[in-house]
Amino acid sequence: MRFYDEMLKVAAILTADGYIVLMPFVSSYMGGKESDEQKKMLDEMHKVKIDMSQSITVVGWRVHLGESTKEEIEYAKATEKDTALWGGN
């Protein structure tokens, strides 16, 4: 969620290009202070969103990839989803 503001910008661009965008929201609302149980639930929800998608877009990958993001990329690859990498600072 380190790149949340950038994610919103990318979501706006992709939406304007005609894509339906599914992205995480709860972590930013909670300030990254979710419990271990909530984090596990959110990780599972992200996998469901990946399952619903044709592809994923990873924002900020040049600067930092957290463990959850790495796991989501691997999950997307394992489920044969295209992966786009969107810059970063």
C-alpha positions in Angstrom: 0.0 0.0 0.0 3.1 2.2 -0.1 2.1 3.4 -3.5 -1.6 3.9 -2.8 -1.8 7.4 -4.4 0.0 6.1 -7.5 -2.3 3.1 -7.6 -5.3 5.5 -7.6 -3.8 7.4 -10.5 -3.1 4.2 -12.5 -6.7 3.0 -11.7 -8.1 6.2 -13.1 -6.0 5.9 -16.3 -7.0 2.3 -16.8 -10.7 3.0 -16.1 -10.6 5.8 -18.6 -9.2 3.3 -21.1 -12.2 1.0 -20.6 -10.8 -1.5 -18.0 -12.6 -2.6 -14.9 -10.1 -2.1 -12.0 -10.2 -4.1 -8.8 -7.7 -2.9 -6.2 -7.1 -3.2 -2.4 -8.7 -0.5 -0.3 -9.0 -1.7 3.4 -5.2 -1.5 4.2 -5.1 2.2 3.3 -8.1 2.9 5.4 -6.7 1.1 8.4 -3.3 2.7 8.0 -1.6 -0.7 7.5 -2.5 -1.7 11.1 -4.6 -4.8 10.4 -4.3 -7.8 12.6 -2.7 -11.0 11.4 -6.2 -12.5 10.9 -7.3 -9.5 8.9 -4.1 -9.5 6.8 -4.6 -13.2 6.0 -8.2 -12.5 5.0 -7.1 -9.5 2.8 -4.5 -11.6 1.2 -7.1 -14.2 0.3 -9.5 -11.5 -1.0 -6.7 -10.2 -3.3 -6.3 -13.8 -4.7 -10.1 -13.8 -5.4 -9.7 -10.5 -7.2 -6.9 -12.0 -9.2 -9.1 -15.0 -10.1 -11.7 -12.6 -11.3 -9.2 -10.7 -13.5 -7.6 -11.2 -16.8 -4.4 -9.5 -15.7 -2.8 -7.6 -12.9 -0.9 -4.4 -12.8 1.9 -3.9 -10.3 2.5 -0.3 -9.3 5.8 0.9 -7.9 7.7 -2.3 -8.6 11.0 -0.4 -9.4 11.2 1.0 -5.9 9.8 -1.8 -3.7 8.1 -5.1 -3.8 6.7 -6.3 -0.4 6.2 -10.0 0.4 2.4 -9.8 -0.2 3.0 -8.2 -3.6 5.5 -10.9 -4.5 3.1 -13.6 -3.5 0.3 -12.0 -5.6 2.6 -11.8 -8.6 3.5 -15.5 -8.2 -0.2 -16.4 -7.8 -1.1 -14.4 -10.9 1.6 -16.2 -12.9 0.5 -19.6 -11.5 -3.1 -18.9 -12.6 -1.8 -17.7 -16.0 -2.8 -14.0 -15.7 -0.9 -11.4 -17.6 1.3 -9.1 -15.4 2.0 -5.5 -16.3 4.5 -3.5 -14.3 3.8 0.2 -13.9 6.9 2.2 -13.1 7.4 3.9 -9.8 9.5 6.7 -8.6 
